[in-house]
Amino acid sequence: MALSVLMIIAGILAVASPFVAGVAVTRIVGWLLLFSGVLHFVYAFRGGTVAAVVWEILVGIVYLVIGGYILTNTAVGLATLTFAIALYLFVEAILEFAESYMLRFESGSGWLVFDGIIKLLLAFIIWGSWPSSKMWTIGTLVGVSMFFSGISRLIMSSGVRRITA
């Protein structure tokens, strides 16, 4: 339950200060890319064909360069991640529309259209104000996600506590 409350508090703080949360997420992504680059190097020398070793080294270099670039240019990294999220939402909306068309005779398929419209609107809102949307997009989305994850886990843990008591 304590972790759930901490997630709720962290989510509120992220939504209250989305730029700071976005920078924190961007730095985490940068460090994860660096770590992944090192792991690709380690994996490359575990054996295999020459082509596989060369490929893993090249992929490791790309991860290291991108991770280092994001860490040294956090604002650019934040803008890039914001653009990537808008692109993801756009593609996801198109896929939702396609799925709703394929399932158009099924009950509830209209909710897929609704979901697609919401994602499309979010993508256009982010793109429409890009690159200034980097100030709020990542932090707000992460904050809202953390907030609702905390609430759902708090409700689940209190429900489990009632069952076991």
N, C-alpha and C positions, 0 to 999 in steps of 0.2 A: 504494500500500500504506500510505503514511503517513496518508493521509486515512482509510482504513479503520480503522487503529489508533486515530486520534483519535475517530472515531465510536464505537468500542467503549468507549473511556475515558469519553467524554461520556455514553454510555448508562448506564454503571455509576454515574457521579456522579449522574445524574438519578434513578436508582432508589434510590440511597443517600440522596438528599435530595429527595424528590418535591415537597415544598411549594415549595422554592426554584425547582425546575425548572418547576413549575406557574405560579408568579408570572412567571417569565421568559417562558414561552409566552404567558401572558395579556398581558403588556406588548407582545410582538411582535405579537399579534393586534390590540391597540389601535392600535399604530403603523401596521400594514397597513390598518386601517380608515380612519385619518386620511389616509394616502396615497391610498387609493382614493377618498375623498371629494374630495380635491383634483383627482384625475384626472377625476372626473365633472364637476367645474366646468369644467375645461379642455375636455373633450369637448363640453360643452353649448354652448360658444361657437364651435365649429367649423362651425356652420351647421345647417341643417335647419329643420323647421317650428317654429312657436312652441310647440306642444304638446310636441315633443321636447325643446326647450330647457328649458321649465319642468319637465318630468319629470326631466331630468338634474340640474337644480339641486336639486329636492326630494330626489332620491336622494342627491346629494352632501351635502346638509345632514344627512340621516339618518346617513350614514356618519360624518360629522364629529362629530355629537353622540354617537353610540354609541362611537366610538373615543376621544373625549375623556372620556366617562364611564368607560369601562373603564380608561383610564390614571389617572384621578383616584381611582377606587374599585376598586383592583385586587382586593380580596377579593370584592367583589360580582361583578366580572367573572369571577373564577376560579370562583365558585359557579355562575354562569350557564353558563359553558362546560362545567362538570362536568355540570350538568343536561342541557345540549344533547347531550353525549356519551351519557348514559344514554338519552335519548329516541331518539337515532340507533340505538343498539344494540337497543332495543326494536323499532323499526320494521324494522330489518334482520332481526331474528329472525322477525318475522311474514312478511316477504317470503321468507326462507329456507324457512319452513314451507309457504308457498304454492307456491314453486318445487318443493319436494320432492314435494308432492302432484301437481303437474302432470307431474312426471317419475317418478312412483312405480313405473312399470314398467321404468325404465331401470336398468342396473347402476350401483351406487354412489350411488343417490339417498338412501340412508340416511345418508350423510355430510352431506347438506344438513340433515337433521333434527338430527344431532349438532351441526353448526355453529350451527343455530338455537337449540338448547338452551343451548349455551355462551353465546351472545350474550344470550339471555334471562336467564340466571343473572347475568351481569355487569351487565346493566341493573338487575335487582332488587337486587343487592348495592350498586350505586352509589346507587340511589334509596332503599334502606332506611336508609342512613346519611347521606343528604343533609341538610343542607348540610355536615356535617363531612367527607364524602368528598372535598370540594374539597382537603383537605390532602394527598391522595395520588393521586387519580385521574389528573389530567392529567400530572403529572410521571412517574408510574409508566408510563403508556401510552407517552408520548413516549420515556422512557428505554429501555423494552423494545424499542420500534421502532428506535431509534438503535442499540442493541446488536446486534440481529439484522441490521440493514442493514449495519453495519460488518463483522460476521462474513461475511455473504454476499459483500460486495465484496472482502474479504480473500481468501476462498476463490477467487472469480472471478479476481482479479488474480494470485494465485499460480498458478492453472491456466493463464492466458494467458502468464505468464512462462515456465512449463515448455514450452509449445508453441513459443514463439518462440525459446527457447534451444537 
